[in-house]
Amino acid sequence: MDALQLIEKTTDTWNNRDRDGYLACYAEDCEITAPGLVGKGRQGVNDFWDAYMTAFPDNQVVLTTIVSGRSREAVEEGRMEGTHTGPLVGANGEALPPTGVHIAAPYVAVNTERDGRLTSFRFHFDQLEFLVQLGALPG
């Protein structure tokens, strides 16, 4: 599988709540970075899964663009839509209690593939906009 196919597969497994299928898309030695999270290996990917599935159990990823300049790297643009019904743990370890707010948070992720698995997942989104949507900061 190339990077583009892996992005489609991670999106499908995420949206279908297939944790094992999602984790299987990542190499044992992968690296994952996201606001408030830097992880290694499948445990890091599992931590990312837990954080967003706990805070937004009904979430869905909607891909809008996938671009690949080389077969090993691809960039995805999309949005995560979901309702904040569970605690959202921040980088400082404190939890934002559920707000009940439905969000549509745009994101960009840069992915790198090796031997049919993702070795790097760098996830970026506007944290201020995200917190404004949740009502945690004034708009």
Order of alpha helices (4+ residues) and beta strands (2+ residues): alpha-alpha-beta-beta-alpha-beta-beta-beta-beta-beta-beta-alpha
